[in-house]
């Protein structure tokens, strides 16, 4: 295209030179016809719609993004960065690490974080109206209830000290596991602590059991002699689904829909890239970000059903994704963990997922 524009200007210049040589008037007079020729006007119109100029019209934006230090939280965003998908959308991200979803939502409420990743437990806050979901990341199997030495069943937890993190997927799987045996938190000595504290307490023998998520669960199983897995997300696959999502504050969603579509499109392309292939490469990217060895991060690839961006977008269009969030919501309602029964569309932006998948 550039060569064509140059050639048109050369033709115009030669014509002007010939007119001047024949006494055709000043250079200003000869320039006028060249500027108004149909060919030049057509070329200008074509140039106005080139992809380069359309990309330049995209307003650059820098986003503060919250993540948790595991494969599930970072698998898509790290590839969106490394493969240039965010750059294509004019987006730069500053990544900030947090230990759990409720803390991420609190940071978003304070204004220090624009976009955040959450696991299963924090979704109850979205249902209660505190945050808006704009993209499904994956279906998780990374949460686990683990018994220490001598504890081989959920019933064995009666009267025992069990570490968990309230408001997170840790609490979610603990409550579900207990309910499966007709028990509640009142039947155990529930010890509420942060994620890192759970690992230390369990390995040192400070508690009898622990509910947590990957990679903490993998570390506990590896370093606690006699530890037994009592339940994970798949234990309840016939009752509910454990989801991981990307969220924003409701006001941010209202004011920045275009940014969310662009960000989600970059994520979806990254998910296409890494869902079934490039997992070793992805583990290396995640390991570098969280300062862990690549082998232990690679082990986390079994923590979920990794969806492609196309699968999520199509699922948002045909009702599958809405069905996931409806099933999740009903489980929270049955557990008394949420207030009311809002429509999924009130807090999940299915339209953003649909539009973002048009690439």
FENCORBEL-V718577 format. One record per pair of residues at least 6 apart in sequence whose C-alpha atoms are under 8 Angstrom apart, sorted by the first residue. I is the first residue (numbers start at 1). J is the second residue. Records with the same first field share a line. If there is no record, write none. Layout:
# FENCORBEL-V718577
I=J ; J
This chain:
# FENCORBEL-V718577
5=43
8=39 ; 40
12=34
16=27 ; 30 ; 31
19=25 ; 30
20=26 ; 27 ; 30
24=30
34=40
35=41
55=88
58=89 ; 90
59=90
60=89 ; 90 ; 91 ; 92
61=90 ; 91 ; 92
62=91 ; 92 ; 93 ; 94
63=91 ; 92 ; 93 ; 94 ; 113 ; 114 ; 115
64=93 ; 94 ; 95 ; 96 ; 112 ; 113 ; 114 ; 115
65=93 ; 94 ; 95 ; 96 ; 113 ; 114 ; 115 ; 116
66=95 ; 96 ; 97 ; 98 ; 104 ; 113 ; 114 ; 115 ; 116 ; 117
67=73 ; 74 ; 95 ; 96 ; 97 ; 98 ; 116 ; 117 ; 118
68=74 ; 97 ; 98 ; 99 ; 100 ; 117
69=97 ; 98 ; 99 ; 290
70=214 ; 215 ; 286 ; 290 ; 297 ; 300
71=283 ; 286 ; 297 ; 298 ; 300 ; 301
72=138 ; 300 ; 301 ; 303 ; 304
73=117 ; 118
74=286
75=271 ; 274 ; 282 ; 283 ; 286
76=137 ; 267 ; 268 ; 270 ; 271 ; 274
77=267 ; 270
78=282 ; 285 ; 286
79=85 ; 270 ; 271 ; 273 ; 274 ; 282 ; 285
80=86 ; 266 ; 267 ; 269 ; 270
81=87
83=270
85=266 ; 267 ; 269 ; 270
86=92 ; 262 ; 263 ; 266 ; 267
88=266
89=262 ; 263 ; 266
91=263
98=104
99=194 ; 195
100=118 ; 119 ; 168 ; 195
101=117 ; 118 ; 119 ; 121 ; 122 ; 168
102=122 ; 125 ; 167 ; 168
104=113 ; 116 ; 117 ; 118
105=116 ; 130 ; 131
107=113
108=114 ; 115 ; 116 ; 248 ; 249
109=249
114=248 ; 249 ; 252
115=246 ; 247 ; 248
116=246 ; 247 ; 248
117=244 ; 245 ; 246 ; 247
118=244 ; 245 ; 246 ; 247
119=168 ; 169 ; 242 ; 243 ; 244 ; 245
120=140 ; 168 ; 169 ; 172 ; 242 ; 243 ; 244
121=167 ; 168 ; 169 ; 170 ; 171 ; 172
122=167 ; 168 ; 169
124=329 ; 332 ; 337 ; 338
125=131 ; 338
126=132 ; 133 ; 347
127=329 ; 338 ; 339 ; 342 ; 344 ; 347
128=338 ; 339 ; 340
129=250 ; 347
130=249 ; 250
131=247 ; 248 ; 249 ; 250 ; 347
132=247 ; 248 ; 249 ; 250 ; 253 ; 347 ; 348 ; 349
133=245 ; 246 ; 247 ; 248 ; 347 ; 348 ; 349
134=245 ; 246 ; 247 ; 248 ; 260 ; 264 ; 348 ; 349 ; 350 ; 352 ; 353
135=245 ; 246 ; 247 ; 264 ; 348 ; 349 ; 350 ; 352 ; 353
136=243 ; 244 ; 245 ; 246 ; 312 ; 321
137=243 ; 244 ; 245 ; 246 ; 306 ; 307
138=243 ; 244 ; 245 ; 304 ; 305 ; 306 ; 307
139=241 ; 242 ; 243 ; 244 ; 304 ; 305 ; 306 ; 307
140=233 ; 242 ; 243 ; 244 ; 303 ; 304 ; 305
141=232 ; 233 ; 234 ; 242 ; 302 ; 303 ; 304 ; 305
142=213 ; 214 ; 215 ; 232 ; 233 ; 303 ; 304
143=169 ; 170 ; 173 ; 211 ; 212 ; 213 ; 214 ; 217 ; 232 ; 233
144=170 ; 173 ; 211 ; 212 ; 213 ; 214 ; 217 ; 229 ; 230 ; 231 ; 232 ; 233
145=173 ; 174 ; 177 ; 209 ; 210 ; 211 ; 212 ; 229 ; 230 ; 231 ; 232
146=209 ; 210 ; 211 ; 217 ; 221 ; 227 ; 228 ; 229 ; 230 ; 231
147=153 ; 157 ; 208 ; 209 ; 210 ; 227 ; 228 ; 229 ; 230
148=202 ; 205 ; 207 ; 208 ; 209 ; 224 ; 225 ; 226 ; 227 ; 228
149=208 ; 225 ; 226 ; 227 ; 228
150=226
151=157 ; 208 ; 209 ; 227 ; 228
152=228 ; 229 ; 230
153=230
154=177 ; 178 ; 181 ; 230
155=178 ; 181
157=188 ; 208 ; 209
158=187 ; 188
159=187 ; 188 ; 189
160=188 ; 189 ; 207 ; 208 ; 209
161=188 ; 189 ; 190 ; 191 ; 207 ; 208 ; 209
162=188 ; 189 ; 190 ; 191 ; 207 ; 208 ; 209 ; 210 ; 211
163=190 ; 191 ; 192 ; 193 ; 198 ; 201 ; 202 ; 207 ; 209 ; 210 ; 211
164=170 ; 171 ; 174 ; 190 ; 191 ; 192 ; 193 ; 194 ; 195 ; 198 ; 210 ; 211 ; 212
165=171 ; 192 ; 193 ; 194 ; 195 ; 211 ; 212
166=192 ; 193
169=212 ; 213
170=211 ; 212 ; 213
171=211
173=211 ; 231 ; 232 ; 233
174=211
175=184 ; 185
176=236
177=231
178=184 ; 185
195=212 ; 216
196=216
198=210 ; 212
199=216 ; 217 ; 219 ; 220
201=207
202=208 ; 209 ; 210 ; 220 ; 224
203=220 ; 223 ; 224
211=217
214=300 ; 303
215=297 ; 300
220=227
221=227 ; 228 ; 229
233=241 ; 242
239=331
240=327 ; 328 ; 331
241=324 ; 327 ; 328
242=328
243=324 ; 325 ; 328
253=260
257=352
260=352
261=352 ; 353 ; 355 ; 356
262=356
264=352 ; 353 ; 356
265=356 ; 357 ; 359
267=309
268=308 ; 309 ; 310 ; 356 ; 357
269=308 ; 309
270=309
271=306 ; 307 ; 308 ; 309
272=307 ; 308 ; 309 ; 310
273=308
274=282 ; 308
275=306 ; 307 ; 308
276=306
279=298 ; 301
280=298
283=294 ; 295 ; 297 ; 298
284=294 ; 297 ; 298
286=294 ; 297
287=293 ; 294 ; 297
288=294
309=357
310=357
312=321 ; 353
313=353 ; 354 ; 355 ; 356 ; 357
314=354 ; 357
315=321 ; 322
316=322 ; 350 ; 351 ; 353 ; 354
317=350 ; 354
322=344 ; 345 ; 350
325=344
326=344
329=341
332=338
333=339 ; 340 ; 341
